Amino acid sequence: MFFHTEASGGGSVLLGTEGFDVTVFNGGYPLASVVLKVDGRSADEQPLFSVELSSERLPRGEQVILEVPSYEISEPASDLSVALVSAEYAS
């Protein structure tokens, strides 16, 4: 699984506290009932936010876009990580 981010609605992030999209690509088995955790950290490695996002499906070879809303972001993050919390194998 791979991910990249961009400002919600496209373009670049201006302040660092606006919402952003996480685009996830699944190169493995097709998944269903997916829960992902997005963590943001400051430049000095302090945790800023942790958000769980869900998707009904994450098909193999396709991208799914999920949004981290601005009200979850208190300060601009220097580092982001995305982790798979849970999922089921899809048929």
N, CA, C and O of each residue as an XYZ file, in Angstrom:
364
protein
N       0.847     -1.169      0.000
C       0.000      0.000      0.000
C       0.896      1.238      0.000
O       1.887      1.300      0.728
N       0.535      2.219     -0.825
C       1.268      3.468     -0.926
C       0.295      4.622     -0.742
O      -0.903      4.464     -0.977
N       0.801      5.796     -0.321
C      -0.081      6.952     -0.174
C       0.654      8.227     -0.572
O       1.884      8.285     -0.557
N      -0.130      9.251     -0.929
C       0.380     10.615     -1.076
C      -0.728     11.568     -0.649
O      -1.892     11.177     -0.569
N      -0.369     12.804     -0.379
C      -1.347     13.779      0.110
C      -1.335     15.020     -0.772
O      -0.360     15.308     -1.466
N      -2.449     15.744     -0.723
C      -2.559     17.052     -1.368
C      -3.681     17.812     -0.681
O      -4.496     17.219      0.026
N      -3.724     19.110     -0.886
C      -4.767     19.934     -0.282
C      -6.131     19.482     -0.778
O      -6.274     19.102     -1.941
N      -7.125     19.519      0.084
C      -8.488     19.188     -0.332
C      -8.901     20.147     -1.440
O      -8.714     21.357     -1.316
N      -9.450     19.623     -2.499
C      -9.837     20.448     -3.627
C      -8.691     20.731     -4.576
O      -8.848     21.498     -5.526
N      -7.532     20.118     -4.332
C      -6.378     20.297     -5.214
C      -5.509     21.464     -4.797
O      -5.819     22.170     -3.837
N      -4.436     21.662     -5.512
C      -3.523     22.760     -5.223
C      -2.588     22.446     -4.075
O      -2.526     21.320     -3.581
N      -1.862     23.474     -3.664
C      -0.898     23.287     -2.585
C      -1.483     23.751     -1.259
O      -2.431     24.536     -1.217
N      -0.902     23.253     -0.191
C      -1.316     23.627      1.159
C      -0.741     25.014      1.457
O       0.453     25.244      1.266
N      -1.578     25.927      1.920
C      -1.129     27.299      2.173
C      -0.675     27.511      3.615
O       0.437     27.981      3.853
N      -1.525     27.170      4.572
C      -1.225     27.416      5.979
C      -0.751     26.174      6.723
O      -0.080     26.281      7.750
N      -1.092     25.014      6.217
C      -0.738     23.773      6.897
C      -1.789     23.300      7.877
O      -1.656     22.225      8.462
N      -2.844     24.099      8.065
C      -3.902     23.690      8.978
C      -5.220     23.440      8.264
O      -6.233     23.165      8.907
N      -5.215     23.535      6.917
C      -6.425     23.225      6.170
C      -6.503     21.713      5.951
O      -5.504     21.002      6.059
N      -7.698     21.244      5.645
C      -7.882     19.822      5.406
C      -7.083     19.355      4.199
O      -6.731     20.151      3.328
N      -6.801     18.065      4.157
C      -6.071     17.522      3.020
C      -6.583     16.131      2.680
O      -7.193     15.454      3.507
N      -6.321     15.722      1.447
C      -6.721     14.408      0.966
C      -5.549     13.439      1.068
O      -4.402     13.796      0.801
N      -5.859     12.220      1.457
C      -4.889     11.135      1.466
C      -5.324     10.175      0.362
O      -6.406      9.592      0.433
N      -4.490     10.014     -0.650
C      -4.771      9.089     -1.741
C      -3.997      7.810     -1.471
O      -2.768      7.822     -1.405
N      -4.722      6.699     -1.315
C      -4.119      5.414     -0.979
C      -4.212      4.499     -2.186
O      -5.278      4.355     -2.786
N      -3.087      3.879     -2.542
C      -3.043      2.903     -3.624
C      -2.761      1.532     -3.028
O      -1.822      1.366     -2.249
N      -3.578      0.550     -3.399
C      -3.422     -0.812     -2.906
C      -2.865     -1.686     -4.027
O      -3.530     -1.900     -5.040
N      -1.655     -2.187     -3.847
C      -1.047     -3.078     -4.823
C      -1.138     -4.534     -4.417
O      -0.597     -5.403     -5.100
N      -1.820     -4.813     -3.306
C      -1.921     -6.189     -2.807
C      -3.309     -6.760     -3.003
O      -3.968     -6.496     -4.008
N      -3.743     -7.540     -2.038
C      -5.061     -8.167     -2.102
C      -6.170     -7.125     -2.013
O      -6.002     -6.109     -1.338
N      -7.308     -7.357     -2.684
C      -8.440     -6.436     -2.535
C      -8.964     -6.491     -1.093
O      -9.088     -7.565     -0.504
N      -9.267     -5.317     -0.543
C      -9.692     -5.230      0.851
C     -11.065     -4.591      0.969
O     -11.491     -3.835      0.096
N     -11.753     -4.907      2.065
C     -13.058     -4.317      2.390
C     -13.043     -3.893      3.851
O     -12.204     -4.354      4.625
N     -13.961     -3.023      4.230
C     -14.077     -2.519      5.611
C     -12.723     -2.052      6.138
O     -12.262     -2.489      7.193
N     -12.109     -1.168      5.390
C     -10.747     -0.716      5.674
C     -10.762      0.441      6.673
O     -11.554      1.373      6.536
N      -9.891      0.377      7.670
C      -9.681      1.476      8.612
C      -8.201      1.831      8.571
O      -7.339      0.979      8.785
N      -7.917      3.106      8.290
C      -6.545      3.618      8.239
C      -6.358      4.664      9.327
O      -7.299      5.372      9.684
N      -5.141      4.759      9.854
C      -4.824      5.776     10.852
C      -3.785      6.723     10.269
O      -2.732      6.290      9.803
N      -4.088      8.023     10.297
C      -3.178      9.056      9.805
C      -2.659      9.825     11.013
O      -3.432     10.404     11.776
N      -1.329      9.820     11.176
C      -0.690     10.539     12.282
C       0.145     11.673     11.728
O       0.860     11.501     10.741
N       0.057     12.841     12.364
C       0.878     13.984     11.996
C       1.789     14.353     13.149
O       1.367     14.370     14.305
N       3.052     14.650     12.828
C       4.038     15.026     13.841
C       4.706     16.337     13.452
O       4.816     16.669     12.272
N       5.145     17.070     14.458
C       5.854     18.328     14.237
C       7.312     18.043     13.872
O       7.748     16.892     13.883
N       8.058     19.098     13.549
C       9.470     18.954     13.187
C      10.287     18.356     14.329
O      11.289     17.684     14.087
N       9.863     18.595     15.578
C      10.584     18.022     16.718
C       9.936     16.727     17.213
O      10.083     16.347     18.375
N       9.208     16.051     16.296
C       8.634     14.706     16.534
C       7.508     14.668     17.570
O       7.186     13.594     18.079
N       6.909     15.804     17.889
C       5.776     15.824     18.818
C       4.501     15.474     18.056
O       4.288     15.976     16.952
N       3.640     14.610     18.634
C       2.383     14.277     17.959
C       1.450     15.483     17.897
O       1.258     16.184     18.890
N       0.869     15.716     16.713
C      -0.058     16.830     16.526
C      -1.489     16.360     16.360
O      -2.413     16.962     16.908
N      -1.678     15.286     15.604
C      -3.021     14.751     15.422
C      -2.936     13.281     15.035
O      -1.929     12.804     14.512
N      -4.026     12.589     15.311
C      -4.173     11.188     14.927
C      -5.630     10.986     14.548
O      -6.528     11.193     15.364
N      -5.858     10.577     13.300
C      -7.211     10.469     12.763
C      -7.397      9.097     12.149
O      -6.527      8.619     11.420
N      -8.526      8.455     12.435
C      -8.866      7.202     11.772
C      -9.855      7.489     10.648
O     -10.866      8.161     10.852
N      -9.551      6.973      9.467
C     -10.397      7.129      8.287
C     -10.825      5.752      7.823
O     -10.091      4.778      7.989
N     -12.009      5.669      7.242
C     -12.481      4.356      6.800
C     -12.962      4.410      5.354
O     -13.355      5.455      4.835
N     -12.914      3.232      4.729
C     -13.377      3.075      3.358
C     -14.043      1.714      3.241
O     -13.553      0.724      3.784
N     -15.149      1.671      2.538
C     -15.846      0.398      2.335
C     -14.995     -0.591      1.552
O     -14.995     -1.791      1.824
N     -14.266     -0.055      0.566
C     -13.471     -0.934     -0.299
C     -12.126     -0.282     -0.618
O     -12.009      0.941     -0.696
N     -11.126     -1.127     -0.799
C      -9.827     -0.703     -1.285
C      -9.375     -1.772     -2.282
O      -8.601     -2.666     -1.940
N      -9.872     -1.664     -3.532
C      -9.594     -2.691     -4.534
C      -8.113     -2.738     -4.918
O      -7.393     -1.747     -4.796
N      -7.686     -3.881     -5.372
C      -6.312     -4.040     -5.832
C      -6.099     -3.220     -7.114
O      -6.926     -3.243     -8.025
N      -4.982     -2.503     -7.163
C      -4.629     -1.751     -8.359
C      -5.385     -0.448     -8.545
O      -5.312      0.158     -9.614
N      -6.111     -0.006     -7.525
C      -6.880      1.231     -7.626
C      -6.525      2.187     -6.495
O      -5.929      1.792     -5.492
N      -6.900      3.450     -6.673
C      -6.678      4.468     -5.660
C      -7.991      4.827     -4.984
O      -9.048      4.829     -5.616
N      -7.914      5.128     -3.702
C      -9.060      5.611     -2.931
C      -8.619      6.909     -2.261
O      -7.539      6.979     -1.676
N      -9.467      7.937     -2.352
C      -9.147      9.231     -1.752
C      -9.980      9.410     -0.485
O     -11.204      9.283     -0.509
N      -9.296      9.707      0.624
C      -9.939      9.953      1.917
C      -9.507     11.329      2.402
O      -8.386     11.759      2.132
N     -10.388     12.024      3.115
C     -10.091     13.392      3.540
C      -9.857     13.479      5.044
O     -10.613     12.920      5.838
N      -8.800     14.191      5.416
C      -8.563     14.569      6.808
C      -9.110     15.980      6.943
O      -8.561     16.907      6.348
N     -10.193     16.169      7.719
C     -10.819     17.494      7.804
C      -9.965     18.489      8.600
O      -9.185     18.101      9.470
N     -10.129     19.764      8.286
C      -9.321     20.816      8.909
C      -9.514     20.885     10.415
O      -8.586     21.259     11.132
N     -10.700     20.533     10.917
C     -10.919     20.638     12.367
C     -10.106     19.610     13.149
O     -10.035     19.701     14.375
N      -9.499     18.648     12.489
C      -8.633     17.669     13.154
C      -7.187     18.152     13.249
O      -6.385     17.554     13.965
N      -6.842     19.233     12.531
C      -5.457     19.672     12.407
C      -5.256     20.956     13.208
O      -5.813     21.999     12.865
N      -4.465     20.881     14.266
C      -4.246     22.053     15.115
C      -3.035     22.870     14.676
O      -3.025     24.091     14.827
N      -2.006     22.201     14.131
C      -0.786     22.847     13.678
C      -0.290     22.145     12.423
O      -0.637     20.986     12.192
N       0.514     22.820     11.610
C       1.070     22.172     10.422
C       1.974     20.998     10.807
O       2.774     21.099     11.737
N       1.839     19.906     10.094
C       2.652     18.717     10.360
C       3.864     18.684      9.443
O       3.763     19.001      8.258
N       5.000     18.304      9.988
C       6.224     18.135      9.200
C       6.346     16.720      8.676
O       7.015     16.478      7.671
N       5.692     15.777      9.362
C       5.796     14.368      8.991
C       4.424     13.718      9.109
O       3.720     13.927     10.097
N       4.046     12.943      8.123
C       2.787     12.195      8.146
C       3.078     10.712      7.998
O       4.003     10.311      7.291
N       2.281      9.913      8.673
C       2.346      8.461      8.467
C       0.930      7.930      8.343
O       0.002      8.442      8.969
N       0.777      6.899      7.528
C      -0.512      6.253      7.329
C      -0.320      4.769      7.612
O       0.581      4.137      7.061
N      -1.168      4.218      8.470
C      -1.060      2.814      8.843
C      -2.408      2.127      8.672
O      -3.457      2.723      8.918
N      -2.368      0.885      8.253
C      -3.576      0.068      8.143
C      -3.910     -0.460      9.534
O      -3.116     -1.188     10.130
N      -5.083     -0.098     10.054
C      -5.516     -0.535     11.375
C      -6.232     -1.867     11.268
O      -5.932     -2.797     12.017
N      -7.182     -1.968     10.336
C      -7.913     -3.228     10.143
C      -8.533     -3.267      8.762
O      -8.768     -2.233      8.137
N      -8.793     -4.477      8.298
C      -9.442     -4.688      7.002
C      -9.819     -6.150      6.887
O      -9.327     -6.998      7.632
N     -10.703     -6.430      5.940
C     -11.078     -7.799      5.613
C     -10.691     -8.046      4.169
O     -10.684     -7.124      3.353
N     -10.367     -9.297      3.855
C     -10.115     -9.642      2.453
C     -11.432     -9.573      1.701
O     -12.441    -10.122      2.144
N     -11.417     -8.897      0.563
C     -12.621     -8.811     -0.277
C     -12.614     -9.944     -1.292
O     -11.564    -10.497     -1.622
N     -13.793    -10.279     -1.777
C     -13.863    -11.358     -2.763
C     -13.591    -10.839     -4.155
O     -13.608    -11.609     -5.115
